[in-house]
């Protein structure tokens, strides 16, 4: 059987593939030096532009977050004051907070940073009882990471307007997902709406469901009272 071994002498006579390819590349670069240089510069410009764009966006987001922190402080102060004295008119304070959140949005409106500003703009308008503006802000968060909070916000504003059917629809959307932390709150909201709609048997069912899910919660005693009241 013929041997598959190639002699060293034969190998030395044959051109090395890597060396040949490298030589061809070098020859191409020499021949097309100007074109190669232009392509290399263009690639470097693209890389620099992408890196610069990312850095600029990060700078924008950082600036927006700093403004957002100021807005959050304004909102918290207005909210705390309104809780301590419900009769006090804090509309101007909530408007200042809303304007600050809008300023943050004007700098950077992408991702979670932008969604937080939109959500709190909704909270501000809700606190000012300007429900149409609140609804518009919450609607921008329904497809984002704060969907559950936006749904609750929508439900509360419809409840405040006396539109219990629409409030119920939004609370029920939050009831569908048992893994989100606002389900019990949504259950209680839905039960209130059923009561307002004069559907006491359904309200009782929802209150019992809420109690079964959170028997040790801070709302448990209130829920037990409601169950007892509705059972008569």
HELIX and SHEET records of a PDB file:
HELIX    1   1 UNK A    8  UNK A   13  1                                   6    
HELIX    2   2 UNK A   17  UNK A   31  1                                  15    
HELIX    3   3 UNK A   33  UNK A   84  1                                  52    
HELIX    4   4 UNK A   91  UNK A  107  1                                  17    
HELIX    5   5 UNK A  111  UNK A  127  1                                  17    
HELIX    6   6 UNK A  131  UNK A  139  1                                   9    
HELIX    7   7 UNK A  147  UNK A  161  1                                  15    
HELIX    8   8 UNK A  164  UNK A  175  1                                  12    
HELIX    9   9 UNK A  183  UNK A  196  1                                  14    
HELIX   10  10 UNK A  200  UNK A  213  1                                  14    
HELIX   11  11 UNK A  220  UNK A  231  1                                  12    
END                                                                             
